[in-house]
Amino acid sequence: MRSKPMNIEDNTSIVINKLNEAANNRADILLLPECFITGYKMPINNRQALSDDNEYINLICCAAKKYGVGVVATAFTKGRNNPQNSAYIIDKLGNILMKYSKVHTCDFADESCLENGDEFKVCDFHGVKLGVMICYDR
């Protein structure tokens, strides 16, 4: 499944449709490809990245609650100085349990425009401990 670079509205609609499909298939959680909401296109700057309180993540949270399916929603998000490659873990009730930002970015490639996260995390997803790593994280 591919998203459209910087077409956040259409990509969010795809996520919501996939949550509905996942509910019809009795899934517990939907895992999206890397940076699905924003699309994976670089270079990118902080002005183009999503803030944590953006309307699109809120729409996805509402859809997760409506369909009773959790989701790992992925996007470029605003960092302190540069964007981060991030994943939000959203539970079946539409709550954001955790935001994880990629710790090991590739300084030798296009990702050199990104800011790395600073910690690996886990959360409790309905009785299951979940952690996230994003491509090349090690």
Secondary structure as the mmCIF struct_conf table of DSSP 4:
data_model
#
loop_
_struct_conf.conf_type_id
_struct_conf.id
_struct_conf.beg_label_comp_id
_struct_conf.beg_label_asym_id
_struct_conf.beg_label_seq_id
_struct_conf.end_label_comp_id
_struct_conf.end_label_asym_id
_struct_conf.end_label_seq_id
HELX_LH_PP_P HELX_LH_PP_P1 SER A 3 LYS A 4
TURN_TY1_P TURN_TY1_P1 PRO A 5 MET A 6
HELX_RH_AL_P HELX_RH_AL_P1 ILE A 8 ASN A 24
TURN_TY1_P TURN_TY1_P2 ASN A 25 ARG A 26
BEND BEND1 ASP A 28 ASP A 28
STRN STRN1 ILE A 29 LEU A 31
HELX_LH_PP_P HELX_LH_PP_P2 LEU A 32 PRO A 33
TURN_TY1_P TURN_TY1_P3 GLU A 34 THR A 38
BEND BEND2 TYR A 40 TYR A 40
BEND BEND3 MET A 42 PRO A 43
TURN_TY1_P TURN_TY1_P4 ASN A 46 GLN A 48
BEND BEND4 ALA A 49 ALA A 49
STRN STRN2 LEU A 50 LEU A 50
HELX_LH_PP_P HELX_LH_PP_P3 SER A 51 SER A 51
TURN_TY1_P TURN_TY1_P5 ASP A 52 ASP A 53
HELX_RH_AL_P HELX_RH_AL_P2 GLU A 55 TYR A 67
TURN_TY1_P TURN_TY1_P6 GLY A 68 GLY A 68
STRN STRN3 GLY A 70 THR A 77
BEND BEND5 ARG A 80 ASN A 82
STRN STRN4 GLN A 84 ILE A 90
TURN_TY1_P TURN_TY1_P7 LYS A 92 LEU A 93
BEND BEND6 GLY A 94 GLY A 94
STRN STRN5 ILE A 96 SER A 101
BEND BEND7 VAL A 103 HIS A 104
TURN_TY1_P TURN_TY1_P8 ASP A 107 PHE A 108
BEND BEND8 ALA A 109 ALA A 109
HELX_RH_3T_P HELX_RH_3T_P1 ASP A 110 CYS A 113
BEND BEND9 LEU A 114 LEU A 114
HELX_LH_PP_P HELX_LH_PP_P4 GLU A 115 ASN A 116
STRN STRN6 VAL A 122 PHE A 125
TURN_TY1_P TURN_TY1_P9 HIS A 126 GLY A 127
STRN STRN7 VAL A 128 GLY A 131
TURN_TY1_P TURN_TY1_P10 CYS A 135 TYR A 136
#
